Amino acid sequence: MSQPLTAHDLWPLVLKLPHDERVRLAKLALKAAASDDAAAYRAAPPDVAEFGSNEESLAWEAEGWDEFSAKG
């Protein structure tokens, strides 16, 4: 079985492409990567709490910051 190509293997060919074709190739690659992400999220959607926030974790104490205030 032959070894799969890598991005490193393709780089010399990419360098031979004109600018507009490089841009087109980049767009196609991004589109392919985005569709892979969508398939992954369909297979295992994020948990309900994955993107939730805990308000207490956002709280912070203001004490002790006086030493960092600008001297006027």
PyMOL Python script that loads the backbone (N, CA, C, O; Angstrom):
from pymol import cmd

cmd.read_pdbstr("""\
ATOM      1  N   MET A   1       0.838  -1.173   0.000  1.00  0.00           N
ATOM      2  CA  MET A   1       0.000   0.000   0.000  1.00  0.00           C
ATOM      3  C   MET A   1       0.887   1.240   0.000  1.00  0.00           C
ATOM      4  O   MET A   1       1.873   1.294   0.734  1.00  0.00           O
ATOM      5  N   SER A   2       0.549   2.227  -0.808  1.00  0.00           N
ATOM      6  CA  SER A   2       1.374   3.438  -0.888  1.00  0.00           C
ATOM      7  C   SER A   2       1.088   4.365   0.291  1.00  0.00           C
ATOM      8  O   SER A   2       0.012   4.343   0.888  1.00  0.00           O
ATOM      9  N   GLN A   3       2.092   5.175   0.598  1.00  0.00           N
ATOM     10  CA  GLN A   3       1.972   6.135   1.701  1.00  0.00           C
ATOM     11  C   GLN A   3       1.046   7.277   1.271  1.00  0.00           C
ATOM     12  O   GLN A   3       1.106   7.712   0.121  1.00  0.00           O
ATOM     13  N   PRO A   4       0.190   7.769   2.174  1.00  0.00           N
ATOM     14  CA  PRO A   4      -0.666   8.913   1.824  1.00  0.00           C
ATOM     15  C   PRO A   4       0.176  10.181   1.669  1.00  0.00           C
ATOM     16  O   PRO A   4       1.205  10.343   2.323  1.00  0.00           O
ATOM     17  N   LEU A   5      -0.278  11.065   0.801  1.00  0.00           N
ATOM     18  CA  LEU A   5       0.423  12.333   0.609  1.00  0.00           C
ATOM     19  C   LEU A   5       0.232  13.237   1.816  1.00  0.00           C
ATOM     20  O   LEU A   5      -0.789  13.177   2.501  1.00  0.00           O
ATOM     21  N   THR A   6       1.214  14.060   2.059  1.00  0.00           N
ATOM     22  CA  THR A   6       1.122  15.041   3.129  1.00  0.00           C
ATOM     23  C   THR A   6       1.138  16.434   2.519  1.00  0.00           C
ATOM     24  O   THR A   6       1.415  16.598   1.330  1.00  0.00           O
ATOM     25  N   ALA A   7       0.841  17.431   3.334  1.00  0.00           N
ATOM     26  CA  ALA A   7       0.908  18.821   2.872  1.00  0.00           C
ATOM     27  C   ALA A   7       2.332  19.156   2.436  1.00  0.00           C
ATOM     28  O   ALA A   7       2.532  19.915   1.488  1.00  0.00           O
ATOM     29  N   HIS A   8       3.305  18.596   3.117  1.00  0.00           N
ATOM     30  CA  HIS A   8       4.717  18.830   2.766  1.00  0.00           C
ATOM     31  C   HIS A   8       5.019  18.294   1.364  1.00  0.00           C
ATOM     32  O   HIS A   8       5.787  18.897   0.614  1.00  0.00           O
ATOM     33  N   ASP A   9       4.414  17.167   1.020  1.00  0.00           N
ATOM     34  CA  ASP A   9       4.601  16.588  -0.315  1.00  0.00           C
ATOM     35  C   ASP A   9       3.991  17.470  -1.406  1.00  0.00           C
ATOM     36  O   ASP A   9       4.524  17.560  -2.513  1.00  0.00           O
ATOM     37  N   LEU A  10       2.878  18.112  -1.085  1.00  0.00           N
ATOM     38  CA  LEU A  10       2.165  18.924  -2.073  1.00  0.00           C
ATOM     39  C   LEU A  10       2.718  20.337  -2.216  1.00  0.00           C
ATOM     40  O   LEU A  10       2.448  21.002  -3.216  1.00  0.00           O
ATOM     41  N   TRP A  11       3.477  20.802  -1.246  1.00  0.00           N
ATOM     42  CA  TRP A  11       3.945  22.189  -1.245  1.00  0.00           C
ATOM     43  C   TRP A  11       4.667  22.604  -2.533  1.00  0.00           C
ATOM     44  O   TRP A  11       4.379  23.687  -3.041  1.00  0.00           O
ATOM     45  N   PRO A  12       5.582  21.811  -3.086  1.00  0.00           N
ATOM     46  CA  PRO A  12       6.231  22.217  -4.340  1.00  0.00           C
ATOM     47  C   PRO A  12       5.241  22.436  -5.481  1.00  0.00           C
ATOM     48  O   PRO A  12       5.450  23.313  -6.319  1.00  0.00           O
ATOM     49  N   LEU A  13       4.170  21.653  -5.521  1.00  0.00           N
ATOM     50  CA  LEU A  13       3.146  21.842  -6.544  1.00  0.00           C
ATOM     51  C   LEU A  13       2.345  23.122  -6.296  1.00  0.00           C
ATOM     52  O   LEU A  13       2.004  23.836  -7.239  1.00  0.00           O
ATOM     53  N   VAL A  14       2.053  23.403  -5.049  1.00  0.00           N
ATOM     54  CA  VAL A  14       1.313  24.620  -4.710  1.00  0.00           C
ATOM     55  C   VAL A  14       2.105  25.850  -5.129  1.00  0.00           C
ATOM     56  O   VAL A  14       1.536  26.822  -5.626  1.00  0.00           O
ATOM     57  N   LEU A  15       3.411  25.807  -4.930  1.00  0.00           N
ATOM     58  CA  LEU A  15       4.253  26.951  -5.290  1.00  0.00           C
ATOM     59  C   LEU A  15       4.239  27.227  -6.798  1.00  0.00           C
ATOM     60  O   LEU A  15       4.500  28.352  -7.223  1.00  0.00           O
ATOM     61  N   LYS A  16       3.938  26.220  -7.594  1.00  0.00           N
ATOM     62  CA  LYS A  16       3.888  26.389  -9.045  1.00  0.00           C
ATOM     63  C   LYS A  16       2.573  26.997  -9.524  1.00  0.00           C
ATOM     64  O   LYS A  16       2.473  27.442 -10.668  1.00  0.00           O
ATOM     65  N   LEU A  17       1.573  27.015  -8.659  1.00  0.00           N
ATOM     66  CA  LEU A  17       0.269  27.557  -9.051  1.00  0.00           C
ATOM     67  C   LEU A  17       0.299  29.077  -9.120  1.00  0.00           C
ATOM     68  O   LEU A  17       1.013  29.719  -8.350  1.00  0.00           O
ATOM     69  N   PRO A  18      -0.472  29.660 -10.040  1.00  0.00           N
ATOM     70  CA  PRO A  18      -0.610  31.118 -10.036  1.00  0.00           C
ATOM     71  C   PRO A  18      -1.387  31.555  -8.787  1.00  0.00           C
ATOM     72  O   PRO A  18      -2.071  30.750  -8.154  1.00  0.00           O
ATOM     73  N   HIS A  19      -1.271  32.816  -8.453  1.00  0.00           N
ATOM     74  CA  HIS A  19      -1.852  33.346  -7.220  1.00  0.00           C
ATOM     75  C   HIS A  19      -3.347  33.031  -7.103  1.00  0.00           C
ATOM     76  O   HIS A  19      -3.800  32.574  -6.053  1.00  0.00           O
ATOM     77  N   ASP A  20      -4.106  33.268  -8.154  1.00  0.00           N
ATOM     78  CA  ASP A  20      -5.548  33.052  -8.077  1.00  0.00           C
ATOM     79  C   ASP A  20      -5.893  31.583  -7.833  1.00  0.00           C
ATOM     80  O   ASP A  20      -6.887  31.283  -7.171  1.00  0.00           O
ATOM     81  N   GLU A  21      -5.094  30.682  -8.354  1.00  0.00           N
ATOM     82  CA  GLU A  21      -5.323  29.257  -8.106  1.00  0.00           C
ATOM     83  C   GLU A  21      -4.931  28.873  -6.682  1.00  0.00           C
ATOM     84  O   GLU A  21      -5.552  27.991  -6.089  1.00  0.00           O
ATOM     85  N   ARG A  22      -3.911  29.521  -6.127  1.00  0.00           N
ATOM     86  CA  ARG A  22      -3.555  29.274  -4.719  1.00  0.00           C
ATOM     87  C   ARG A  22      -4.699  29.698  -3.809  1.00  0.00           C
ATOM     88  O   ARG A  22      -5.041  28.999  -2.855  1.00  0.00           O
ATOM     89  N   VAL A  23      -5.289  30.854  -4.117  1.00  0.00           N
ATOM     90  CA  VAL A  23      -6.421  31.337  -3.321  1.00  0.00           C
ATOM     91  C   VAL A  23      -7.591  30.366  -3.435  1.00  0.00           C
ATOM     92  O   VAL A  23      -8.240  30.046  -2.439  1.00  0.00           O
ATOM     93  N   ARG A  24      -7.856  29.904  -4.645  1.00  0.00           N
ATOM     94  CA  ARG A  24      -8.946  28.945  -4.867  1.00  0.00           C
ATOM     95  C   ARG A  24      -8.689  27.649  -4.097  1.00  0.00           C
ATOM     96  O   ARG A  24      -9.604  27.093  -3.491  1.00  0.00           O
ATOM     97  N   LEU A  25      -7.463  27.176  -4.121  1.00  0.00           N
ATOM     98  CA  LEU A  25      -7.104  25.960  -3.397  1.00  0.00           C
ATOM     99  C   LEU A  25      -7.285  26.154  -1.889  1.00  0.00           C
ATOM    100  O   LEU A  25      -7.785  25.267  -1.198  1.00  0.00           O
ATOM    101  N   ALA A  26      -6.879  27.308  -1.395  1.00  0.00           N
ATOM    102  CA  ALA A  26      -7.027  27.586   0.036  1.00  0.00           C
ATOM    103  C   ALA A  26      -8.499  27.597   0.435  1.00  0.00           C
ATOM    104  O   ALA A  26      -8.863  27.064   1.483  1.00  0.00           O
ATOM    105  N   LYS A  27      -9.344  28.202  -0.394  1.00  0.00           N
ATOM    106  CA  LYS A  27     -10.782  28.229  -0.100  1.00  0.00           C
ATOM    107  C   LYS A  27     -11.366  26.826  -0.098  1.00  0.00           C
ATOM    108  O   LYS A  27     -12.175  26.485   0.765  1.00  0.00           O
ATOM    109  N   LEU A  28     -10.958  26.018  -1.060  1.00  0.00           N
ATOM    110  CA  LEU A  28     -11.444  24.635  -1.107  1.00  0.00           C
ATOM    111  C   LEU A  28     -10.992  23.844   0.125  1.00  0.00           C
ATOM    112  O   LEU A  28     -11.753  23.047   0.675  1.00  0.00           O
ATOM    113  N   ALA A  29      -9.760  24.070   0.545  1.00  0.00           N
ATOM    114  CA  ALA A  29      -9.245  23.368   1.729  1.00  0.00           C
ATOM    115  C   ALA A  29     -10.018  23.785   2.981  1.00  0.00           C
ATOM    116  O   ALA A  29     -10.354  22.944   3.815  1.00  0.00           O
ATOM    117  N   LEU A  30     -10.296  25.079   3.109  1.00  0.00           N
ATOM    118  CA  LEU A  30     -11.060  25.555   4.266  1.00  0.00           C
ATOM    119  C   LEU A  30     -12.484  25.003   4.253  1.00  0.00           C
ATOM    120  O   LEU A  30     -13.027  24.644   5.297  1.00  0.00           O
ATOM    121  N   LYS A  31     -13.075  24.941   3.079  1.00  0.00           N
ATOM    122  CA  LYS A  31     -14.422  24.396   2.958  1.00  0.00           C
ATOM    123  C   LYS A  31     -14.444  22.920   3.365  1.00  0.00           C
ATOM    124  O   LYS A  31     -15.358  22.472   4.056  1.00  0.00           O
ATOM    125  N   ALA A  32     -13.435  22.180   2.931  1.00  0.00           N
ATOM    126  CA  ALA A  32     -13.355  20.763   3.285  1.00  0.00           C
ATOM    127  C   ALA A  32     -13.154  20.586   4.792  1.00  0.00           C
ATOM    128  O   ALA A  32     -13.745  19.690   5.395  1.00  0.00           O
ATOM    129  N   ALA A  33     -12.326  21.434   5.397  1.00  0.00           N
ATOM    130  CA  ALA A  33     -12.092  21.346   6.839  1.00  0.00           C
ATOM    131  C   ALA A  33     -13.360  21.683   7.609  1.00  0.00           C
ATOM    132  O   ALA A  33     -13.651  21.046   8.622  1.00  0.00           O
ATOM    133  N   ALA A  34     -14.118  22.671   7.149  1.00  0.00           N
ATOM    134  CA  ALA A  34     -15.357  23.057   7.821  1.00  0.00           C
ATOM    135  C   ALA A  34     -16.383  21.937   7.746  1.00  0.00           C
ATOM    136  O   ALA A  34     -17.106  21.694   8.712  1.00  0.00           O
ATOM    137  N   SER A  35     -16.454  21.258   6.619  1.00  0.00           N
ATOM    138  CA  SER A  35     -17.428  20.168   6.504  1.00  0.00           C
ATOM    139  C   SER A  35     -17.035  19.001   7.405  1.00  0.00           C
ATOM    140  O   SER A  35     -17.907  18.291   7.906  1.00  0.00           O
ATOM    141  N   ASP A  36     -15.747  18.795   7.614  1.00  0.00           N
ATOM    142  CA  ASP A  36     -15.297  17.751   8.545  1.00  0.00           C
ATOM    143  C   ASP A  36     -15.739  18.090   9.961  1.00  0.00           C
ATOM    144  O   ASP A  36     -16.167  17.210  10.709  1.00  0.00           O
ATOM    145  N   ASP A  37     -15.635  19.383  10.337  1.00  0.00           N
ATOM    146  CA  ASP A  37     -16.059  19.806  11.666  1.00  0.00           C
ATOM    147  C   ASP A  37     -17.560  19.597  11.833  1.00  0.00           C
ATOM    148  O   ASP A  37     -18.011  19.126  12.877  1.00  0.00           O
ATOM    149  N   ALA A  38     -18.331  19.946  10.809  1.00  0.00           N
ATOM    150  CA  ALA A  38     -19.781  19.801  10.893  1.00  0.00           C
ATOM    151  C   ALA A  38     -20.156  18.330  11.079  1.00  0.00           C
ATOM    152  O   ALA A  38     -21.049  18.010  11.863  1.00  0.00           O
ATOM    153  N   ALA A  39     -19.487  17.453  10.373  1.00  0.00           N
ATOM    154  CA  ALA A  39     -19.776  16.018  10.506  1.00  0.00           C
ATOM    155  C   ALA A  39     -19.446  15.531  11.917  1.00  0.00           C
ATOM    156  O   ALA A  39     -20.170  14.711  12.482  1.00  0.00           O
ATOM    157  N   ALA A  40     -18.361  16.035  12.474  1.00  0.00           N
ATOM    158  CA  ALA A  40     -17.977  15.636  13.830  1.00  0.00           C
ATOM    159  C   ALA A  40     -19.017  16.094  14.847  1.00  0.00           C
ATOM    160  O   ALA A  40     -19.361  15.347  15.764  1.00  0.00           O
ATOM    161  N   TYR A  41     -19.519  17.322  14.689  1.00  0.00           N
ATOM    162  CA  TYR A  41     -20.532  17.814  15.622  1.00  0.00           C
ATOM    163  C   TYR A  41     -21.860  17.077  15.457  1.00  0.00           C
ATOM    164  O   TYR A  41     -22.597  16.908  16.429  1.00  0.00           O
ATOM    165  N   ARG A  42     -22.173  16.640  14.238  1.00  0.00           N
ATOM    166  CA  ARG A  42     -23.390  15.843  14.052  1.00  0.00           C
ATOM    167  C   ARG A  42     -23.245  14.478  14.721  1.00  0.00           C
ATOM    168  O   ARG A  42     -24.207  13.951  15.279  1.00  0.00           O
ATOM    169  N   ALA A  43     -22.050  13.912  14.664  1.00  0.00           N
ATOM    170  CA  ALA A  43     -21.817  12.592  15.247  1.00  0.00           C
ATOM    171  C   ALA A  43     -21.828  12.647  16.774  1.00  0.00           C
ATOM    172  O   ALA A  43     -22.348  11.741  17.425  1.00  0.00           O
ATOM    173  N   ALA A  44     -21.259  13.704  17.343  1.00  0.00           N
ATOM    174  CA  ALA A  44     -21.202  13.852  18.798  1.00  0.00           C
ATOM    175  C   ALA A  44     -21.436  15.316  19.142  1.00  0.00           C
ATOM    176  O   ALA A  44     -20.481  16.066  19.342  1.00  0.00           O
ATOM    177  N   PRO A  45     -22.706  15.732  19.212  1.00  0.00           N
ATOM    178  CA  PRO A  45     -22.993  17.138  19.488  1.00  0.00           C
ATOM    179  C   PRO A  45     -22.471  17.547  20.865  1.00  0.00           C
ATOM    180  O   PRO A  45     -22.298  16.705  21.746  1.00  0.00           O
ATOM    181  N   PRO A  46     -22.222  18.844  21.044  1.00  0.00           N
ATOM    182  CA  PRO A  46     -21.710  19.300  22.337  1.00  0.00           C
ATOM    183  C   PRO A  46     -22.721  19.062  23.454  1.00  0.00           C
ATOM    184  O   PRO A  46     -23.931  19.112  23.232  1.00  0.00           O
ATOM    185  N   ASP A  47     -22.221  18.810  24.629  1.00  0.00           N
ATOM    186  CA  ASP A  47     -23.040  18.621  25.802  1.00  0.00           C
ATOM    187  C   ASP A  47     -23.727  19.944  26.159  1.00  0.00           C
ATOM    188  O   ASP A  47     -23.203  21.014  25.852  1.00  0.00           O
ATOM    189  N   VAL A  48     -24.871  19.876  26.791  1.00  0.00           N
ATOM    190  CA  VAL A  48     -25.631  21.076  27.149  1.00  0.00           C
ATOM    191  C   VAL A  48     -24.780  22.036  27.980  1.00  0.00           C
ATOM    192  O   VAL A  48     -24.865  23.248  27.787  1.00  0.00           O
ATOM    193  N   ALA A  49     -23.977  21.528  28.884  1.00  0.00           N
ATOM    194  CA  ALA A  49     -23.179  22.372  29.769  1.00  0.00           C
ATOM    195  C   ALA A  49     -21.825  22.757  29.177  1.00  0.00           C
ATOM    196  O   ALA A  49     -21.076  23.510  29.800  1.00  0.00           O
ATOM    197  N   GLU A  50     -21.501  22.260  28.001  1.00  0.00           N
ATOM    198  CA  GLU A  50     -20.174  22.505  27.440  1.00  0.00           C
ATOM    199  C   GLU A  50     -19.898  23.983  27.218  1.00  0.00           C
ATOM    200  O   GLU A  50     -18.790  24.453  27.473  1.00  0.00           O
ATOM    201  N   PHE A  51     -20.896  24.719  26.745  1.00  0.00           N
ATOM    202  CA  PHE A  51     -20.698  26.134  26.478  1.00  0.00           C
ATOM    203  C   PHE A  51     -21.424  27.014  27.486  1.00  0.00           C
ATOM    204  O   PHE A  51     -21.535  28.224  27.291  1.00  0.00           O
ATOM    205  N   GLY A  52     -21.910  26.420  28.545  1.00  0.00           N
ATOM    206  CA  GLY A  52     -22.585  27.187  29.588  1.00  0.00           C
ATOM    207  C   GLY A  52     -21.589  27.967  30.418  1.00  0.00           C
ATOM    208  O   GLY A  52     -20.378  27.767  30.324  1.00  0.00           O
ATOM    209  N   SER A  53     -22.121  28.852  31.224  1.00  0.00           N
ATOM    210  CA  SER A  53     -21.228  29.623  32.089  1.00  0.00           C
ATOM    211  C   SER A  53     -21.688  29.505  33.521  1.00  0.00           C
ATOM    212  O   SER A  53     -22.879  29.373  33.804  1.00  0.00           O
ATOM    213  N   ASN A  54     -20.756  29.554  34.387  1.00  0.00           N
ATOM    214  CA  ASN A  54     -21.022  29.576  35.809  1.00  0.00           C
ATOM    215  C   ASN A  54     -20.735  30.996  36.265  1.00  0.00           C
ATOM    216  O   ASN A  54     -19.586  31.436  36.229  1.00  0.00           O
ATOM    217  N   GLU A  55     -21.761  31.718  36.692  1.00  0.00           N
ATOM    218  CA  GLU A  55     -21.584  33.129  37.013  1.00  0.00           C
ATOM    219  C   GLU A  55     -20.550  33.354  38.109  1.00  0.00           C
ATOM    220  O   GLU A  55     -19.857  34.371  38.108  1.00  0.00           O
ATOM    221  N   GLU A  56     -20.442  32.424  39.033  1.00  0.00           N
ATOM    222  CA  GLU A  56     -19.477  32.597  40.107  1.00  0.00           C
ATOM    223  C   GLU A  56     -18.040  32.541  39.593  1.00  0.00           C
ATOM    224  O   GLU A  56     -17.153  33.189  40.148  1.00  0.00           O
ATOM    225  N   SER A  57     -17.815  31.778  38.546  1.00  0.00           N
ATOM    226  CA  SER A  57     -16.452  31.716  38.015  1.00  0.00           C
ATOM    227  C   SER A  57     -16.066  33.026  37.340  1.00  0.00           C
ATOM    228  O   SER A  57     -14.882  33.292  37.134  1.00  0.00           O
ATOM    229  N   LEU A  58     -17.064  33.853  36.991  1.00  0.00           N
ATOM    230  CA  LEU A  58     -16.786  35.130  36.363  1.00  0.00           C
ATOM    231  C   LEU A  58     -16.563  36.237  37.389  1.00  0.00           C
ATOM    232  O   LEU A  58     -16.098  37.322  37.040  1.00  0.00           O
ATOM    233  N   ALA A  59     -16.888  35.972  38.636  1.00  0.00           N
ATOM    234  CA  ALA A  59     -16.718  36.984  39.686  1.00  0.00           C
ATOM    235  C   ALA A  59     -15.236  37.126  40.034  1.00  0.00           C
ATOM    236  O   ALA A  59     -14.462  36.176  39.918  1.00  0.00           O
ATOM    237  N   TRP A  60     -14.866  38.308  40.453  1.00  0.00           N
ATOM    238  CA  TRP A  60     -13.484  38.522  40.863  1.00  0.00           C
ATOM    239  C   TRP A  60     -13.470  39.525  42.008  1.00  0.00           C
ATOM    240  O   TRP A  60     -14.394  40.323  42.164  1.00  0.00           O
ATOM    241  N   GLU A  61     -12.444  39.475  42.778  1.00  0.00           N
ATOM    242  CA  GLU A  61     -12.287  40.366  43.917  1.00  0.00           C
ATOM    243  C   GLU A  61     -11.467  41.575  43.519  1.00  0.00           C
ATOM    244  O   GLU A  61     -10.446  41.441  42.845  1.00  0.00           O
ATOM    245  N   ALA A  62     -11.902  42.742  43.924  1.00  0.00           N
ATOM    246  CA  ALA A  62     -11.190  43.971  43.591  1.00  0.00           C
ATOM    247  C   ALA A  62     -10.082  44.287  44.588  1.00  0.00           C
ATOM    248  O   ALA A  62      -9.247  45.156  44.335  1.00  0.00           O
ATOM    249  N   GLU A  63     -10.068  43.594  45.710  1.00  0.00           N
ATOM    250  CA  GLU A  63      -9.037  43.861  46.719  1.00  0.00           C
ATOM    251  C   GLU A  63      -7.650  43.496  46.210  1.00  0.00           C
ATOM    252  O   GLU A  63      -7.484  42.519  45.480  1.00  0.00           O
ATOM    253  N   GLY A  64      -6.663  44.284  46.600  1.00  0.00           N
ATOM    254  CA  GLY A  64      -5.275  43.986  46.246  1.00  0.00           C
ATOM    255  C   GLY A  64      -4.817  44.592  44.951  1.00  0.00           C
ATOM    256  O   GLY A  64      -3.648  44.438  44.596  1.00  0.00           O
ATOM    257  N   TRP A  65      -5.682  45.278  44.221  1.00  0.00           N
ATOM    258  CA  TRP A  65      -5.295  45.870  42.955  1.00  0.00           C
ATOM    259  C   TRP A  65      -4.755  47.286  43.105  1.00  0.00           C
ATOM    260  O   TRP A  65      -4.280  47.871  42.131  1.00  0.00           O
ATOM    261  N   ASP A  66      -4.820  47.850  44.320  1.00  0.00           N
ATOM    262  CA  ASP A  66      -4.354  49.222  44.549  1.00  0.00           C
ATOM    263  C   ASP A  66      -2.877  49.398  44.184  1.00  0.00           C
ATOM    264  O   ASP A  66      -2.485  50.450  43.678  1.00  0.00           O
ATOM    265  N   GLU A  67      -2.071  48.389  44.433  1.00  0.00           N
ATOM    266  CA  GLU A  67      -0.636  48.509  44.144  1.00  0.00           C
ATOM    267  C   GLU A  67      -0.354  48.622  42.644  1.00  0.00           C
ATOM    268  O   GLU A  67       0.729  49.050  42.246  1.00  0.00           O
ATOM    269  N   PHE A  68      -1.313  48.244  41.822  1.00  0.00           N
ATOM    270  CA  PHE A  68      -1.114  48.320  40.370  1.00  0.00           C
ATOM    271  C   PHE A  68      -1.705  49.564  39.756  1.00  0.00           C
ATOM    272  O   PHE A  68      -1.577  49.766  38.549  1.00  0.00           O
ATOM    273  N   SER A  69      -2.351  50.410  40.546  1.00  0.00           N
ATOM    274  CA  SER A  69      -2.973  51.628  39.999  1.00  0.00           C
ATOM    275  C   SER A  69      -1.892  52.615  39.599  1.00  0.00           C
ATOM    276  O   SER A  69      -0.799  52.628  40.164  1.00  0.00           O
ATOM    277  N   ALA A  70      -2.215  53.442  38.614  1.00  0.00           N
ATOM    278  CA  ALA A  70      -1.259  54.429  38.103  1.00  0.00           C
ATOM    279  C   ALA A  70      -1.004  55.503  39.156  1.00  0.00           C
ATOM    280  O   ALA A  70      -1.928  55.992  39.806  1.00  0.00           O
ATOM    281  N   LYS A  71       0.239  55.848  39.304  1.00  0.00           N
ATOM    282  CA  LYS A  71       0.608  56.911  40.242  1.00  0.00           C
ATOM    283  C   LYS A  71       0.318  58.244  39.573  1.00  0.00           C
ATOM    284  O   LYS A  71       0.758  58.476  38.447  1.00  0.00           O
ATOM    285  N   GLY A  72      -0.407  59.115  40.237  1.00  0.00           N
ATOM    286  CA  GLY A  72      -0.793  60.378  39.616  1.00  0.00           C
ATOM    287  C   GLY A  72      -0.164  61.513  40.231  1.00  0.00           C
ATOM    288  O   GLY A  72      -0.394  62.648  39.813  1.00  0.00           O
TER     289      GLY A  72
END
""", "prot")
cmd.dss("prot")
cmd.show_as("cartoon", "prot")
cmd.util.cbc("prot")
cmd.orient("prot")
